[in-house]
Amino acid sequence: MHASLFALAASLSVASAVNRGFNYGAVTREGAMKNEASFTAEFKAAKGLANTDGAFSSARLYTMIQSGTTNSPISAIPAAIATDTRLFLGLWASAGQTNMDNEIAALTSAIQQYGEEFTSRVNGISVGSEDLYRISPTGLSNDPLGVGAQPADLVKYIKQVRKAIAGTGLSKVAVGHVDTWDVWRNGSNSAVIDEADFLGMNTFPYFQITEDNSIENAPTLFNNAYDITVAAAKGKPVVVTETGWPVSGKDAAGGHPSTANARSYYEAVGCNTLFGKTDTYWYTLVDANTAVDSQPQFGIVGTTVSTKSLFDLTCDPVNGSATGSATGSMTTSVSASATTVSPGSTSAAGTGSGSGASATNGTASGASPTSTTVTAAGAASQMKASTIVGFFGAIAALVAFV
């Protein structure tokens, strides 16, 4: 286990409240580059959602690079400072070493440019997103042109990021990797688990078409994937980096998109299992998928920025629709003890959704929940909105239903 994981346990750093937020891509639904004003509007909307008490106050990013530049820091950073939004950073890892060099350059520039106002808001750094999935047999069957990264490359990149932040305000922030639950149980990827401080897990029961993926069984699929990921994590924290249920779109086997089902999943998995117990990044605030005829829509406020959600976001204090619990929190300083508790029992899980951020690649992944405590803690020219691309692979898996 890395020294960073021991640091938090050995320190008395005060943990922040458990983080809750959304995933944010680098471009708009229309393909325009997001600027500071765009991110500011989204972050304000997230914190202003009715019946949430401002709980969605953290933002997960897929790249450090401002769209349209080679290695300038993404404008989400000043927007986060202006809106007091926490950041779960991402560096795109599926475009080779040159791109990773640019990602790291953008990260180090951000540290120098924004200082503590930036570093004090960071609660995790993910090197890559679904890179292992895209080169897996399932990923390639869904998208033969998918481009990812080998385990050895991700290990190398994680080490490079740690070296870059050593001695800076981010030196104690956990550095890990985000991927799909089915990837984490693959022994060939164990080197990444060994190197990472935490595992980020993406899970979408709606896409698990080889299982009973009805809304009634969705919490079970979520719990099953969670159990698998926690078992593979070797005691390290697990963060729920993407999960949600589509508000509209076509059926995927037993999975039916609707605002009612999105609400049901939100209540069972979000309210009753994750929120307040483990760091969670819901998918997603504003939908970025333009191919509405073939791609499900996940935006809880629809396709335009708003504080009005398509379904009620109230979390009832008592509800037994979801079993089990997940515990964990991300703190401002890296290291630290993560306690993960399985949210429930298991059942087989298939493959299915995802998100990503490459202009040419997408991902499809299965379900996977996650509980955690991460503590203490572009590819601009090749990257499109993370919320758009990941669906390309997922849709390939649903071709029979389109």
Secondary structure, DSSP 4 states (H G I P E B T S, - for coil): --HHHHHHHHS-PPPPPPPEEEEE-SB-TTSPBP-HHHHHHHHHHHHT-TTTTT---EEEES-SBPTTSSSPBPTHHHHHHHHT-EEEEEE--SSHHHHHHHHHHHHHHHHHHHTHHHHTTEEEEEEEESHHHHTSHHHHHH-TT-----HHHHHHHHHHHHHHHTTSTTTTS-EEEEEEHHHHT-GGGHHHHHH-S-EEEE--GGG-TTS--STTTHHHHHHHHHHHHHHHTTT--EEEEEE---SBS--BTTB---HHHHHHHIIIIIIIIITTTS-EEES-SS-----TTTS-B--TTTTS--S--SS-----S---SS-S-------SSB---------S--------B-----SS----B----------B--HHHH---HHHHHHHHHHHHTGGG-
